[in-house]
Amino acid sequence: MRWILFILISLIVLPIAPAQAGDAEIKMLQTVMAPGPVDVSLFNGEFLKAVPPDKIQAGIVPLKQKIGPVVAVEPRGGTSYAIETAEWEILADIVLDANGKIAGLVFHEPVAKNAKIDDLLKVLGTVAPQMAYVVTKDGQPLYSSNPDQALAVGSAFKLGVLKALRDEIDAGTRKWADVAMLDAKDLSLPSGVLQSWPVGSPFTLHTLAGEMISISDNTAADTLLNTLGRDKVEAALGIAPVLTTRELFTLKASPDLKAKYVAADIAGKRAVLADVDTLPLPDVSKVLTPHDEGVEYYLSPATLCRLIGEVGDLDVMQINPGVAQKADWASVAFKGGSEVGVLSLTTLAKAKSGATYCVSVIWNGPAALDEGKSESAYAGVLAKLARG
């Protein structure tokens, strides 16, 4: 779990922060990170409505215990500050309201200051029985383990949907401003928010792409996939058949169809999907099960780096930097993916020196994975690359 507290944008719009870091924010972070329980009176009422006091304590106290006493807080520009302890550095974003109360607060993954990349990569290898990764600089591999091994990647397949969309836009057959209407067949389960919108709602392709990438909206992804055509996405990803997220969830909730799908050849799988598409969307409680072998999106770290390299310059890829400390980089593009037993993280980051790095890691296992451990080590690799 990422160490994060924040007021959801869907609930509240945060006040505009000053362009330069201030003494008040530094002092507030020092106070919040002081040993012992957190003084919840430091937070304003709207924050406490979104994140109750017990959640604040549960999120921040273990973090303080992990990283130890604060020795320095330094501004990183805008709302960002670097908090240093003897062994850790952690980036925080903080916004104070007009009364000096905390209106927004984010703690990113802590990074071990003295860890070497080799040590962090070893940690990545302890998260799950199956793991593959690649780290490249300007397209050339620096570190790798099974970089061409195809594993389940979850929502990272959406990079292929974006690639197929970009291909059509570059060819002049579509425009970002083109509108797609939300169809009943597009409605999926979370993550995302568009599944709650009325059928028939119009969305530009740019809006759908932004939602698909930044918050991994499944309904946005399925709308784009159905608009573009499954064949276009299959060509972009190099796998077939490519499931919609709705089909994946339906298969997970339908043991007989799932077994039939897994056992079939490609033609047979397409026939099963024709039956799947006639079924109603299952209840979310029926799909929160471990990864079903054969019912997923199987890609390699090398493929994910290729895909993000082909779409990473798009503006929709710049919205969510993942676990990277955005202040460390000139630009950051990110896409992750997860389900129970599956986690993938892929980042394309341009250093201030001009070099471009891709870090893609995939983990597969039979049960829920330790996301905190994996994301912390992954963030550490990115931090080392940014500074080295």
Secondary structure, 3 states (H helix, E strand, C coil): CCCCCCCCCCCCCCCCCCCCCCHHHHHHHHHHCCCCCCCHHHECHHHHHHCCHHHHHHHHHHHHHHHCCEEEEEEEECCEEEEEECCEEEEEEEEECCCCCEEEEEECCCEECCCCHHHHHHHHCCCCCEEEEEEEECCEEEEEECCCCCEECHHHHHHHHHHHHHHHHHHCCCCCCCEEECCHHHCCCCCCCHHHCCCCCEEEHHHHHHHHHHCCCHHHHHHHHHHHCHHHHHHHHCCCCCCCHHHHHHHHCCHHHHHHHHHCCHHHHHHHHHHHCCCCCCCHHHCCCCCCCCCCCEECHHHHHHHHHHHCCCHHHHCCCCCCCHHHCCEEEEEEEEECCEEEEEEEEECCCCCEEEEEEEEECCCCCCHHHHHHHHHHHHHHHHHC
